[in-house]
Amino acid sequence: MSAYETLRHFADSWGLLAMMVTFLTLCAWPFRPGSKSRNRAAANLIFKDSDDGE
């Protein structure tokens, strides 16, 4: 078995699983308990020090 075939088999099985776990973790991260205040602060950060369009 060549190195290419070995790496391709790894990417097709465990690599795909690792990417799926990473994706699901990143999607669930904002919904973890205790993050509501940090999410609200990040959402309102663009309005900090605004002059209401003046």
Steps between C-alpha positions, in 0.01 A plus 500: 500500500644836399521807720236671286250220552570494873448874536191491281349223711575700817346818354191313382433349842662665801565835333133534410400408854741757646365774272141412591575508874679834460209645301239387751707632790537841337127513421405414859760728665284820511213309662695371799374601847636829629585651163194720463666813639813458285290443188289808572813711560652378172178576311488856635870569451446665162283768666762600756611862471254578223384859443162398358614576145621852568 
